[in-house]
Amino acid sequence: MNPTKNCPWSISCGPGEKSAVKSQRPLSTAKRPVNLDLSSIQFPLPALVSISHRVSGIMLFIGLIFLMWAFQVSLSSPAGFDTVREAMAHGFFARLVLWGLLSALGFHLVAGVRHLVMDMGHGETLEGGQRGSQLTIIISALLVIMAGVWVW
């Protein structure tokens, strides 16, 4: 068996065979525009919503530290439960963190549903993406307000 026959993994093949590795231009000769000032880039609304979806997921992940701590303390003893209940009822910082987590959860849920709908093939056009992003922001704002009313 000839190892050079139909050799897709090899850089050079036998006579008459095409190489599987295509020649690429060096990066120094690439003619691409370079914009190193990221503050001058104006992202479209769907991109901002998508980036915010990722940020809200990170916020939820970090917020789990607070929730797990509160859960552990509340289950440790009746006094621990009273401590957590008092912090949630009267503590400004605890309420702020809880409101922030509920807000991030609401936005993450709505933006996630938007992504699922887009994965099903709806709203993939420029206009549909814009409408979906606007709807995501409106519904999320309502959920954030409702969470604020509930927590405060």
Disulfide bonds with the S-S distance in Angstrom:
none
